[in-house]
Amino acid sequence: MIKVTRLNGTTFTLNALYIETIESLPDTTITLTNGKKYIARDSAKKINERVLAFYRSVHLLGVDPPVRGDSHEE
């Protein structure tokens, strides 16, 4: 789930798994897989960052790459 801000400043939580597209038209428009659209104050870049962070938090993107300096690197 990600937090999104409407144009009027109110916030809501959106299930990122249902996002099909995020466009800047010039307002950020989020289209879900069911066709429902939301207009957001947040930039498309910021929403994409939140979606990626959510995917990482639920391990949908696989294993994170090792951190530099990790003693387990070979």
Protein Blocks (a to p, Z undefined) as FASTA:
>chain_A
ZZdddfkopacdddfklpmbdcdfkbccdddfkopacddfbdfklmmmmmmmmmmmnopn
opadddehiakbZZ
